[in-house]
Protein backbone atom coordinates (compact mmCIF):
# COMPACT_ATOMS: atom_id res chain seq x y z
CA UNK A 1 0.00 0.00 0.00
CA UNK A 2 2.92 2.31 0.75
CA UNK A 3 5.83 1.57 -1.60
CA UNK A 4 9.27 2.76 -0.55
CA UNK A 5 9.32 5.44 -3.26
CA UNK A 6 6.21 6.99 -1.76
CA UNK A 7 7.63 6.90 1.77
CA UNK A 8 10.90 8.47 0.63
CA UNK A 9 9.03 11.18 -1.27
CA UNK A 10 6.94 12.09 1.78
CA UNK A 11 10.00 12.20 4.02
CA UNK A 12 11.61 14.62 1.58
CA UNK A 13 8.54 16.87 1.64
CA UNK A 14 8.49 16.83 5.43
CA UNK A 15 12.17 17.70 5.63
CA UNK A 16 11.48 20.70 3.41
CA UNK A 17 8.40 21.56 5.51
CA UNK A 18 6.15 21.53 2.47
CA UNK A 19 2.37 21.66 2.61
CA UNK A 20 -0.03 19.95 2.70
CA UNK A 21 2.34 17.20 3.84
CA UNK A 22 3.45 18.95 7.01
CA UNK A 23 -0.10 19.56 8.23
CA UNK A 24 -1.08 16.00 7.29
CA UNK A 25 1.91 14.63 9.20
CA UNK A 26 1.02 16.65 12.29
CA UNK A 27 -2.52 15.28 12.06
CA UNK A 28 -1.12 11.74 11.84
CA UNK A 29 1.06 12.27 14.92
CA UNK A 30 -1.95 13.42 16.93
CA UNK A 31 -3.64 10.10 16.12
CA UNK A 32 -0.48 8.08 16.73
CA UNK A 33 0.15 9.76 20.08
CA UNK A 34 -3.43 9.02 21.09
CA UNK A 35 -2.94 5.40 20.06
CA UNK A 36 -0.03 5.10 22.48
CA UNK A 37 -2.63 5.25 25.25
CA UNK A 38 -4.97 2.64 23.76
CA UNK A 39 -5.09 -0.93 25.09
CA UNK A 40 -5.81 -3.77 22.67
CA UNK A 41 -9.29 -5.23 22.13
CA UNK A 42 -8.47 -8.53 20.40
CA UNK A 43 -11.02 -11.33 20.73
CA UNK A 44 -10.73 -15.06 20.16
CA UNK A 45 -13.87 -15.16 18.03
CA UNK A 46 -14.50 -12.10 15.85
CA UNK A 47 -18.24 -12.64 15.86
CA UNK A 48 -20.18 -10.01 13.89
CA UNK A 49 -23.92 -10.27 13.19
CA UNK A 50 -25.33 -9.03 9.91
CA UNK A 51 -25.62 -5.25 9.83
CA UNK A 52 -29.24 -5.29 8.72
CA UNK A 53 -30.05 -7.97 11.30
CA UNK A 54 -28.63 -6.23 14.39
CA UNK A 55 -27.05 -2.85 13.65
CA UNK A 56 -26.18 -1.96 17.25
CA UNK A 57 -24.32 -5.22 18.00
CA UNK A 58 -22.68 -5.18 14.58
CA UNK A 59 -21.23 -1.70 15.18
CA UNK A 60 -20.21 -2.42 18.78
CA UNK A 61 -18.42 -5.70 18.07
CA UNK A 62 -16.76 -4.37 14.91
CA UNK A 63 -15.23 -1.51 16.85
CA UNK A 64 -12.61 -3.75 18.52
CA UNK A 65 -10.85 -4.40 15.22
CA UNK A 66 -11.43 -0.90 13.89
CA UNK A 67 -9.92 0.84 16.91
CA UNK A 68 -6.94 -1.51 17.09
CA UNK A 69 -6.42 -1.54 13.33
CA UNK A 70 -6.39 2.23 13.00
CA UNK A 71 -4.19 2.55 16.10
CA UNK A 72 -1.67 0.10 14.65
CA UNK A 73 -1.74 1.77 11.24
CA UNK A 74 -1.24 5.30 12.57
CA UNK A 75 1.66 4.15 14.74
CA UNK A 76 3.30 2.07 12.01
CA UNK A 77 3.16 4.97 9.56
CA UNK A 78 4.38 7.43 12.20
CA UNK A 79 7.32 5.09 12.81
CA UNK A 80 8.17 4.92 9.10
CA UNK A 81 8.14 8.70 8.77
CA UNK A 82 9.71 9.66 12.11
CA UNK A 83 11.91 6.69 12.99
CA UNK A 84 10.72 6.86 16.59
CA UNK A 85 10.65 3.39 18.09
CA UNK A 86 7.82 4.15 20.51
CA UNK A 87 5.48 4.08 17.53
CA UNK A 88 6.88 0.81 16.19
CA UNK A 89 6.55 -0.83 19.60
CA UNK A 90 2.90 0.19 19.93
CA UNK A 91 2.00 -0.96 16.42
CA UNK A 92 3.68 -4.30 17.12
CA UNK A 93 1.69 -4.54 20.37
CA UNK A 94 -1.60 -4.47 18.43
CA UNK A 95 -0.37 -6.86 15.73
CA UNK A 96 0.84 -9.35 18.32
CA UNK A 97 -2.43 -9.14 20.25
CA UNK A 98 -4.61 -10.04 17.27
CA UNK A 99 -2.20 -12.68 16.00
CA UNK A 100 -2.04 -14.46 19.34
CA UNK A 101 -5.63 -14.05 20.58
CA UNK A 102 -7.87 -14.10 17.50
CA UNK A 103 -8.44 -17.64 16.23
CA UNK A 104 -11.62 -17.38 14.18
CA UNK A 105 -14.44 -15.26 12.78
CA UNK A 106 -18.14 -16.05 12.82
CA UNK A 107 -21.71 -14.94 12.17
CA UNK A 108 -22.98 -13.37 8.97
CA UNK A 109 -20.61 -10.39 8.76
CA UNK A 110 -17.51 -11.72 10.54
CA UNK A 111 -15.65 -12.34 7.29
CA UNK A 112 -16.73 -9.05 5.71
CA UNK A 113 -15.79 -6.79 8.62
CA UNK A 114 -12.53 -8.72 9.01
CA UNK A 115 -11.88 -7.88 5.36
CA UNK A 116 -12.69 -4.17 5.36
CA UNK A 117 -11.38 -3.27 8.83
CA UNK A 118 -8.54 -5.80 9.18
CA UNK A 119 -6.81 -4.27 6.16
CA UNK A 120 -5.33 -1.73 8.58
CA UNK A 121 -3.45 -4.50 10.43
CA UNK A 122 -2.00 -5.88 7.20
CA UNK A 123 -0.87 -2.45 6.00
CA UNK A 124 0.75 -1.94 9.40
CA UNK A 125 2.55 -5.27 9.17
CA UNK A 126 3.90 -4.37 5.75
CA UNK A 127 5.18 -1.04 7.08
CA UNK A 128 7.00 -2.94 9.85
CA UNK A 129 8.33 -5.85 7.78
CA UNK A 130 11.95 -4.69 8.15
CA UNK A 131 11.65 -3.57 11.77
CA UNK A 132 14.06 -5.54 13.95
CA UNK A 133 12.03 -4.70 17.05
CA UNK A 134 9.36 -7.17 15.90
CA UNK A 135 10.59 -10.50 17.26
CA UNK A 136 10.85 -13.37 14.79
CA UNK A 137 8.56 -15.65 16.82
CA UNK A 138 5.90 -12.94 16.82
CA UNK A 139 6.30 -12.37 13.09
CA UNK A 140 5.82 -16.10 12.57
CA UNK A 141 2.65 -16.00 14.66
CA UNK A 142 1.35 -13.01 12.71
CA UNK A 143 1.97 -14.79 9.42
CA UNK A 144 0.02 -17.78 10.73
CA UNK A 145 -2.90 -15.49 11.65
CA UNK A 146 -2.71 -13.72 8.30
CA UNK A 147 -2.95 -16.99 6.40
CA UNK A 148 -5.34 -18.99 8.57
CA UNK A 149 -7.70 -16.37 9.95
CA UNK A 150 -7.49 -13.10 8.04
CA UNK A 151 -7.00 -14.39 4.50
CA UNK A 152 -9.26 -17.38 5.16
CA UNK A 153 -12.04 -14.93 6.06
CA UNK A 154 -11.40 -12.85 2.95
CA UNK A 155 -11.17 -15.76 0.56
CA UNK A 156 -14.40 -17.24 1.86
CA UNK A 157 -16.33 -14.35 0.25
CA UNK A 158 -14.09 -13.18 -2.60
CA UNK A 159 -16.34 -14.63 -5.31
CA UNK A 160 -19.17 -12.24 -4.47
CA UNK A 161 -19.94 -9.77 -7.25
CA UNK A 162 -20.46 -6.65 -5.14
CA UNK A 163 -18.63 -4.54 -2.54
CA UNK A 164 -18.20 -7.59 -0.27
CA UNK A 165 -16.14 -9.28 -2.95
CA UNK A 166 -14.20 -6.07 -3.58
CA UNK A 167 -13.17 -5.70 0.07
CA UNK A 168 -12.33 -9.39 0.43
CA UNK A 169 -10.10 -9.26 -2.65
CA UNK A 170 -8.28 -6.22 -1.28
CA UNK A 171 -7.79 -8.00 2.04
CA UNK A 172 -6.55 -11.10 0.25
CA UNK A 173 -4.17 -9.08 -1.94
CA UNK A 174 -2.71 -7.39 1.13
CA UNK A 175 -2.20 -10.82 2.69
CA UNK A 176 -0.67 -12.16 -0.53
CA UNK A 177 1.78 -9.25 -0.62
CA UNK A 178 2.79 -9.75 3.00
CA UNK A 179 3.09 -13.55 2.63
CA UNK A 180 4.76 -13.21 -0.79
CA UNK A 181 2.17 -15.56 -2.27
CA UNK A 182 2.34 -14.84 -6.01
CA UNK A 183 -0.06 -17.62 -6.96
CA UNK A 184 -2.92 -16.29 -4.84
CA UNK A 185 -2.12 -12.72 -5.94
CA UNK A 186 -2.52 -13.81 -9.55
CA UNK A 187 -5.86 -15.41 -8.71
CA UNK A 188 -7.14 -12.24 -7.05
CA UNK A 189 -5.94 -10.11 -9.94
CA UNK A 190 -7.73 -12.37 -12.40
CA UNK A 191 -10.95 -12.14 -10.38
CA UNK A 192 -10.81 -8.33 -10.35
CA UNK A 193 -10.13 -8.08 -14.08
CA UNK A 194 -12.81 -10.62 -14.94
CA UNK A 195 -15.77 -8.69 -13.54
CA UNK A 196 -14.52 -5.08 -13.28
CA UNK A 197 -16.54 -3.88 -16.24
CA UNK A 198 -19.54 -5.94 -15.30
CA UNK A 199 -19.58 -3.76 -12.17
CA UNK A 200 -18.88 -0.38 -13.78
CA UNK A 201 -21.49 0.61 -16.39
CA UNK A 202 -20.54 2.70 -19.45
CA UNK A 203 -22.03 5.84 -17.85
CA UNK A 204 -20.04 5.23 -14.63
CA UNK A 205 -22.68 3.91 -12.23
CA UNK A 206 -21.90 0.74 -10.28
CA UNK A 207 -24.43 -1.84 -11.34
CA UNK A 208 -24.77 -3.76 -8.06
CA UNK A 209 -24.31 -0.84 -5.68
CA UNK A 210 -27.04 1.44 -7.04
CA UNK A 211 -29.54 -1.25 -6.08
CA UNK A 212 -29.02 -0.45 -2.40
CA UNK A 213 -31.88 2.06 -2.23
CA UNK A 214 -31.01 5.11 -0.11
CA UNK A 215 -27.49 3.83 0.45
CA UNK A 216 -26.61 3.62 -3.24
CA UNK A 217 -24.12 6.50 -3.25
CA UNK A 218 -22.46 5.19 -0.09
CA UNK A 219 -22.15 1.70 -1.54
CA UNK A 220 -20.73 3.15 -4.75
CA UNK A 221 -17.93 4.64 -2.63
CA UNK A 222 -17.71 1.42 -0.62
CA UNK A 223 -17.02 -0.57 -3.79
CA UNK A 224 -14.69 1.89 -5.53
CA UNK A 225 -12.45 2.32 -2.46
CA UNK A 226 -11.26 -1.33 -2.34
CA UNK A 227 -11.29 -1.71 -6.15
CA UNK A 228 -8.93 1.23 -6.59
CA UNK A 229 -6.78 0.20 -3.61
CA UNK A 230 -6.39 -3.31 -5.03
CA UNK A 231 -5.46 -1.80 -8.39
CA UNK A 232 -2.83 0.38 -6.70
CA UNK A 233 -1.24 -2.64 -5.03
CA UNK A 234 -1.38 -4.66 -8.26
CA UNK A 235 0.36 -1.79 -10.04
CA UNK A 236 3.11 -1.63 -7.42
CA UNK A 237 3.57 -5.39 -7.30
CA UNK A 238 3.33 -6.25 -11.01
CA UNK A 239 3.37 -3.05 -13.06
CA UNK A 240 -0.06 -3.82 -14.54
CA UNK A 241 -2.09 -0.61 -14.75
CA UNK A 242 -5.84 -1.12 -14.31
CA UNK A 243 -6.33 2.63 -13.87
CA UNK A 244 -6.06 3.02 -17.65
CA UNK A 245 -8.33 0.06 -18.42
CA UNK A 246 -11.69 0.64 -20.09
CA UNK A 247 -14.51 -1.16 -21.88
CA UNK A 248 -17.36 0.42 -23.81
CA UNK A 249 -16.49 3.75 -22.22
CA UNK A 250 -16.53 2.37 -18.67
CA UNK A 251 -13.46 3.14 -16.54
CA UNK A 252 -12.43 4.00 -13.01
CA UNK A 253 -12.33 7.69 -13.97
CA UNK A 254 -15.88 7.53 -15.31
CA UNK A 255 -17.05 5.86 -12.08
CA UNK A 256 -15.27 8.42 -9.90
CA UNK A 257 -16.75 11.32 -11.86
CA UNK A 258 -20.19 9.74 -11.49
CA UNK A 259 -19.76 9.37 -7.72
CA UNK A 260 -18.37 12.89 -7.41
CA UNK A 261 -21.26 14.47 -9.29
CA UNK A 262 -24.14 12.67 -7.63
CA UNK A 263 -22.70 13.00 -4.14
CA UNK A 264 -23.08 16.75 -4.72
CA UNK A 265 -26.37 16.50 -6.62
CA UNK A 266 -28.31 13.71 -4.87
CA UNK A 267 -31.61 15.20 -6.02
CA UNK A 268 -30.68 14.02 -9.54
CA UNK A 269 -29.93 10.43 -8.44
CA UNK A 270 -32.35 8.35 -10.50
CA UNK A 271 -32.14 5.14 -8.49
CA UNK A 272 -33.74 6.30 -5.23
CA UNK A 273 -35.21 9.50 -3.83
CA UNK A 274 -33.12 11.41 -1.26
CA UNK A 275 -30.09 9.06 -1.07
CA UNK A 276 -27.52 9.42 1.69
CA UNK A 277 -24.40 11.40 0.81
CA UNK A 278 -20.98 11.85 2.36
CA UNK A 279 -21.07 14.49 5.08
CA UNK A 280 -18.30 16.48 6.69
CA UNK A 281 -16.97 15.16 10.00
CA UNK A 282 -13.76 17.06 10.56
CA UNK A 283 -12.69 14.89 13.49
CA UNK A 284 -12.75 11.64 11.54
CA UNK A 285 -12.71 12.60 7.88
CA UNK A 286 -15.53 11.70 5.52
CA UNK A 287 -16.31 9.76 2.41
CA UNK A 288 -15.90 10.12 -0.54
CA UNK A 289 -13.28 12.81 0.13
CA UNK A 290 -10.69 10.20 1.12
CA UNK A 291 -11.19 8.25 -2.10
CA UNK A 292 -11.21 11.37 -4.28
CA UNK A 293 -8.05 12.71 -2.59
CA UNK A 294 -6.26 9.44 -3.28
CA UNK A 295 -7.45 9.27 -6.87
CA UNK A 296 -6.51 12.91 -7.49
CA UNK A 297 -2.94 11.61 -7.68
CA UNK A 298 -3.94 9.25 -10.50
CA UNK A 299 -6.42 11.48 -12.31
CA UNK A 300 -5.53 15.12 -11.48
CA UNK A 301 -8.74 17.14 -11.56
CA UNK A 302 -9.40 20.85 -10.91
CA UNK A 303 -12.91 19.87 -9.82
CA UNK A 304 -11.60 17.39 -7.27
CA UNK A 305 -9.05 19.94 -6.07
CA UNK A 306 -11.63 22.65 -5.54
CA UNK A 307 -13.87 20.25 -3.62
CA UNK A 308 -11.08 18.85 -1.44
CA UNK A 309 -9.08 22.01 -0.68
CA UNK A 310 -11.17 23.16 2.33
CA UNK A 311 -10.86 19.76 4.01
CA UNK A 312 -7.15 19.07 3.67
CA UNK A 313 -5.41 17.29 5.21
CA UNK A 314 -7.94 14.56 4.46
CA UNK A 315 -7.86 11.63 6.86
CA UNK A 316 -10.40 8.81 7.24
CA UNK A 317 -10.21 7.14 10.62
CA UNK A 318 -13.26 4.92 10.95
CA UNK A 319 -14.91 1.77 9.64
CA UNK A 320 -13.02 0.79 6.46
CA UNK A 321 -9.36 1.15 5.64
CA UNK A 322 -8.30 1.55 2.04
CA UNK A 323 -7.65 5.28 1.70
CA UNK A 324 -6.89 6.38 5.25
CA UNK A 325 -4.13 9.02 4.92
CA UNK A 326 -4.53 10.16 1.29
CA UNK A 327 -3.23 13.73 1.67
CA UNK A 328 -0.10 12.61 3.47
CA UNK A 329 0.61 9.60 1.23
CA UNK A 330 -0.13 10.66 -2.37
CA UNK A 331 -0.35 8.29 -5.34
CA UNK A 332 1.78 8.54 -8.47
CA UNK A 333 1.91 6.21 -11.46
CA UNK A 334 5.06 7.57 -13.08
CA UNK A 335 7.39 7.83 -10.14
CA UNK A 336 7.81 10.36 -7.36
CA UNK A 337 9.81 13.44 -8.24
C-alpha positions as CSV (number, residue, x, y, z in Angstrom):
1,X,0.0,0.0,0.0
2,X,2.9,2.3,0.7
3,X,5.8,1.6,-1.6
4,X,9.3,2.8,-0.5
5,X,9.3,5.4,-3.3
6,X,6.2,7.0,-1.8
7,X,7.6,6.9,1.8
8,X,10.9,8.5,0.6
9,X,9.0,11.2,-1.3
10,X,6.9,12.1,1.8
11,X,10.0,12.2,4.0
12,X,11.6,14.6,1.6
13,X,8.5,16.9,1.6
14,X,8.5,16.8,5.4
15,X,12.2,17.7,5.6
16,X,11.5,20.7,3.4
17,X,8.4,21.6,5.5
18,X,6.1,21.5,2.5
19,X,2.4,21.7,2.6
20,X,0.0,20.0,2.7
21,X,2.3,17.2,3.8
22,X,3.5,18.9,7.0
23,X,-0.1,19.6,8.2
24,X,-1.1,16.0,7.3
25,X,1.9,14.6,9.2
26,X,1.0,16.6,12.3
27,X,-2.5,15.3,12.1
28,X,-1.1,11.7,11.8
29,X,1.1,12.3,14.9
30,X,-2.0,13.4,16.9
31,X,-3.6,10.1,16.1
32,X,-0.5,8.1,16.7
33,X,0.2,9.8,20.1
34,X,-3.4,9.0,21.1
35,X,-2.9,5.4,20.1
36,X,0.0,5.1,22.5
37,X,-2.6,5.2,25.2
38,X,-5.0,2.6,23.8
39,X,-5.1,-0.9,25.1
40,X,-5.8,-3.8,22.7
41,X,-9.3,-5.2,22.1
42,X,-8.5,-8.5,20.4
43,X,-11.0,-11.3,20.7
44,X,-10.7,-15.1,20.2
45,X,-13.9,-15.2,18.0
46,X,-14.5,-12.1,15.9
47,X,-18.2,-12.6,15.9
48,X,-20.2,-10.0,13.9
49,X,-23.9,-10.3,13.2
50,X,-25.3,-9.0,9.9
51,X,-25.6,-5.3,9.8
52,X,-29.2,-5.3,8.7
53,X,-30.0,-8.0,11.3
54,X,-28.6,-6.2,14.4
55,X,-27.0,-2.8,13.7
56,X,-26.2,-2.0,17.3
57,X,-24.3,-5.2,18.0
58,X,-22.7,-5.2,14.6
59,X,-21.2,-1.7,15.2
60,X,-20.2,-2.4,18.8
61,X,-18.4,-5.7,18.1
62,X,-16.8,-4.4,14.9
63,X,-15.2,-1.5,16.9
64,X,-12.6,-3.7,18.5
65,X,-10.8,-4.4,15.2
66,X,-11.4,-0.9,13.9
67,X,-9.9,0.8,16.9
68,X,-6.9,-1.5,17.1
69,X,-6.4,-1.5,13.3
70,X,-6.4,2.2,13.0
71,X,-4.2,2.6,16.1
72,X,-1.7,0.1,14.7
73,X,-1.7,1.8,11.2
74,X,-1.2,5.3,12.6
75,X,1.7,4.2,14.7
76,X,3.3,2.1,12.0
77,X,3.2,5.0,9.6
78,X,4.4,7.4,12.2
79,X,7.3,5.1,12.8
80,X,8.2,4.9,9.1
81,X,8.1,8.7,8.8
82,X,9.7,9.7,12.1
83,X,11.9,6.7,13.0
84,X,10.7,6.9,16.6
85,X,10.7,3.4,18.1
86,X,7.8,4.2,20.5
87,X,5.5,4.1,17.5
88,X,6.9,0.8,16.2
89,X,6.6,-0.8,19.6
90,X,2.9,0.2,19.9
91,X,2.0,-1.0,16.4
92,X,3.7,-4.3,17.1
93,X,1.7,-4.5,20.4
94,X,-1.6,-4.5,18.4
95,X,-0.4,-6.9,15.7
96,X,0.8,-9.4,18.3
97,X,-2.4,-9.1,20.3
98,X,-4.6,-10.0,17.3
99,X,-2.2,-12.7,16.0
100,X,-2.0,-14.5,19.3
101,X,-5.6,-14.0,20.6
102,X,-7.9,-14.1,17.5
103,X,-8.4,-17.6,16.2
104,X,-11.6,-17.4,14.2
105,X,-14.4,-15.3,12.8
106,X,-18.1,-16.0,12.8
107,X,-21.7,-14.9,12.2
108,X,-23.0,-13.4,9.0
109,X,-20.6,-10.4,8.8
110,X,-17.5,-11.7,10.5
111,X,-15.7,-12.3,7.3
112,X,-16.7,-9.0,5.7
113,X,-15.8,-6.8,8.6
114,X,-12.5,-8.7,9.0
115,X,-11.9,-7.9,5.4
116,X,-12.7,-4.2,5.4
117,X,-11.4,-3.3,8.8
118,X,-8.5,-5.8,9.2
119,X,-6.8,-4.3,6.2
120,X,-5.3,-1.7,8.6
121,X,-3.5,-4.5,10.4
122,X,-2.0,-5.9,7.2
123,X,-0.9,-2.4,6.0
124,X,0.7,-1.9,9.4
125,X,2.6,-5.3,9.2
126,X,3.9,-4.4,5.7
127,X,5.2,-1.0,7.1
128,X,7.0,-2.9,9.8
129,X,8.3,-5.8,7.8
130,X,11.9,-4.7,8.1
131,X,11.7,-3.6,11.8
132,X,14.1,-5.5,14.0
133,X,12.0,-4.7,17.1
134,X,9.4,-7.2,15.9
135,X,10.6,-10.5,17.3
136,X,10.8,-13.4,14.8
137,X,8.6,-15.6,16.8
138,X,5.9,-12.9,16.8
139,X,6.3,-12.4,13.1
140,X,5.8,-16.1,12.6
141,X,2.6,-16.0,14.7
142,X,1.3,-13.0,12.7
143,X,2.0,-14.8,9.4
144,X,0.0,-17.8,10.7
145,X,-2.9,-15.5,11.7
146,X,-2.7,-13.7,8.3
147,X,-3.0,-17.0,6.4
148,X,-5.3,-19.0,8.6
149,X,-7.7,-16.4,10.0
150,X,-7.5,-13.1,8.0
151,X,-7.0,-14.4,4.5
152,X,-9.3,-17.4,5.2
153,X,-12.0,-14.9,6.1
154,X,-11.4,-12.8,3.0
155,X,-11.2,-15.8,0.6
156,X,-14.4,-17.2,1.9
157,X,-16.3,-14.3,0.2
158,X,-14.1,-13.2,-2.6
159,X,-16.3,-14.6,-5.3
160,X,-19.2,-12.2,-4.5
161,X,-19.9,-9.8,-7.2
162,X,-20.5,-6.6,-5.1
163,X,-18.6,-4.5,-2.5
164,X,-18.2,-7.6,-0.3
165,X,-16.1,-9.3,-3.0
166,X,-14.2,-6.1,-3.6
167,X,-13.2,-5.7,0.1
168,X,-12.3,-9.4,0.4
169,X,-10.1,-9.3,-2.6
170,X,-8.3,-6.2,-1.3
171,X,-7.8,-8.0,2.0
172,X,-6.6,-11.1,0.3
173,X,-4.2,-9.1,-1.9
174,X,-2.7,-7.4,1.1
175,X,-2.2,-10.8,2.7
176,X,-0.7,-12.2,-0.5
177,X,1.8,-9.3,-0.6
178,X,2.8,-9.8,3.0
179,X,3.1,-13.5,2.6
180,X,4.8,-13.2,-0.8
181,X,2.2,-15.6,-2.3
182,X,2.3,-14.8,-6.0
183,X,-0.1,-17.6,-7.0
184,X,-2.9,-16.3,-4.8
185,X,-2.1,-12.7,-5.9
186,X,-2.5,-13.8,-9.6
187,X,-5.9,-15.4,-8.7
188,X,-7.1,-12.2,-7.0
189,X,-5.9,-10.1,-9.9
190,X,-7.7,-12.4,-12.4
191,X,-10.9,-12.1,-10.4
192,X,-10.8,-8.3,-10.4
193,X,-10.1,-8.1,-14.1
194,X,-12.8,-10.6,-14.9
195,X,-15.8,-8.7,-13.5
196,X,-14.5,-5.1,-13.3
197,X,-16.5,-3.9,-16.2
198,X,-19.5,-5.9,-15.3
199,X,-19.6,-3.8,-12.2
200,X,-18.9,-0.4,-13.8
201,X,-21.5,0.6,-16.4
202,X,-20.5,2.7,-19.4
203,X,-22.0,5.8,-17.8
204,X,-20.0,5.2,-14.6
205,X,-22.7,3.9,-12.2
206,X,-21.9,0.7,-10.3
207,X,-24.4,-1.8,-11.3
208,X,-24.8,-3.8,-8.1
209,X,-24.3,-0.8,-5.7
210,X,-27.0,1.4,-7.0
211,X,-29.5,-1.3,-6.1
212,X,-29.0,-0.5,-2.4
213,X,-31.9,2.1,-2.2
214,X,-31.0,5.1,-0.1
215,X,-27.5,3.8,0.5
216,X,-26.6,3.6,-3.2
217,X,-24.1,6.5,-3.2
218,X,-22.5,5.2,-0.1
219,X,-22.1,1.7,-1.5
220,X,-20.7,3.1,-4.7
221,X,-17.9,4.6,-2.6
222,X,-17.7,1.4,-0.6
223,X,-17.0,-0.6,-3.8
224,X,-14.7,1.9,-5.5
225,X,-12.4,2.3,-2.5
226,X,-11.3,-1.3,-2.3
227,X,-11.3,-1.7,-6.1
228,X,-8.9,1.2,-6.6
229,X,-6.8,0.2,-3.6
230,X,-6.4,-3.3,-5.0
231,X,-5.5,-1.8,-8.4
232,X,-2.8,0.4,-6.7
233,X,-1.2,-2.6,-5.0
234,X,-1.4,-4.7,-8.3
235,X,0.4,-1.8,-10.0
236,X,3.1,-1.6,-7.4
237,X,3.6,-5.4,-7.3
238,X,3.3,-6.3,-11.0
239,X,3.4,-3.0,-13.1
240,X,-0.1,-3.8,-14.5
241,X,-2.1,-0.6,-14.8
242,X,-5.8,-1.1,-14.3
243,X,-6.3,2.6,-13.9
244,X,-6.1,3.0,-17.7
245,X,-8.3,0.1,-18.4
246,X,-11.7,0.6,-20.1
247,X,-14.5,-1.2,-21.9
248,X,-17.4,0.4,-23.8
249,X,-16.5,3.8,-22.2
250,X,-16.5,2.4,-18.7
251,X,-13.5,3.1,-16.5
252,X,-12.4,4.0,-13.0
253,X,-12.3,7.7,-14.0
254,X,-15.9,7.5,-15.3
255,X,-17.0,5.9,-12.1
256,X,-15.3,8.4,-9.9
257,X,-16.8,11.3,-11.9
258,X,-20.2,9.7,-11.5
259,X,-19.8,9.4,-7.7
260,X,-18.4,12.9,-7.4
261,X,-21.3,14.5,-9.3
262,X,-24.1,12.7,-7.6
263,X,-22.7,13.0,-4.1
264,X,-23.1,16.7,-4.7
265,X,-26.4,16.5,-6.6
266,X,-28.3,13.7,-4.9
267,X,-31.6,15.2,-6.0
268,X,-30.7,14.0,-9.5
269,X,-29.9,10.4,-8.4
270,X,-32.3,8.3,-10.5
271,X,-32.1,5.1,-8.5
272,X,-33.7,6.3,-5.2
273,X,-35.2,9.5,-3.8
274,X,-33.1,11.4,-1.3
275,X,-30.1,9.1,-1.1
276,X,-27.5,9.4,1.7
277,X,-24.4,11.4,0.8
278,X,-21.0,11.9,2.4
279,X,-21.1,14.5,5.1
280,X,-18.3,16.5,6.7
281,X,-17.0,15.2,10.0
282,X,-13.8,17.1,10.6
283,X,-12.7,14.9,13.5
284,X,-12.8,11.6,11.5
285,X,-12.7,12.6,7.9
286,X,-15.5,11.7,5.5
287,X,-16.3,9.8,2.4
288,X,-15.9,10.1,-0.5
289,X,-13.3,12.8,0.1
290,X,-10.7,10.2,1.1
291,X,-11.2,8.3,-2.1
292,X,-11.2,11.4,-4.3
293,X,-8.1,12.7,-2.6
294,X,-6.3,9.4,-3.3
295,X,-7.5,9.3,-6.9
296,X,-6.5,12.9,-7.5
297,X,-2.9,11.6,-7.7
298,X,-3.9,9.3,-10.5
299,X,-6.4,11.5,-12.3
300,X,-5.5,15.1,-11.5
301,X,-8.7,17.1,-11.6
302,X,-9.4,20.9,-10.9
303,X,-12.9,19.9,-9.8
304,X,-11.6,17.4,-7.3
305,X,-9.0,19.9,-6.1
306,X,-11.6,22.7,-5.5
307,X,-13.9,20.3,-3.6
308,X,-11.1,18.9,-1.4
309,X,-9.1,22.0,-0.7
310,X,-11.2,23.2,2.3
311,X,-10.9,19.8,4.0
312,X,-7.1,19.1,3.7
313,X,-5.4,17.3,5.2
314,X,-7.9,14.6,4.5
315,X,-7.9,11.6,6.9
316,X,-10.4,8.8,7.2
317,X,-10.2,7.1,10.6
318,X,-13.3,4.9,11.0
319,X,-14.9,1.8,9.6
320,X,-13.0,0.8,6.5
321,X,-9.4,1.1,5.6
322,X,-8.3,1.6,2.0
323,X,-7.6,5.3,1.7
324,X,-6.9,6.4,5.3
325,X,-4.1,9.0,4.9
326,X,-4.5,10.2,1.3
327,X,-3.2,13.7,1.7
328,X,-0.1,12.6,3.5
329,X,0.6,9.6,1.2
330,X,-0.1,10.7,-2.4
331,X,-0.3,8.3,-5.3
332,X,1.8,8.5,-8.5
333,X,1.9,6.2,-11.5
334,X,5.1,7.6,-13.1
335,X,7.4,7.8,-10.1
336,X,7.8,10.4,-7.4
337,X,9.8,13.4,-8.2
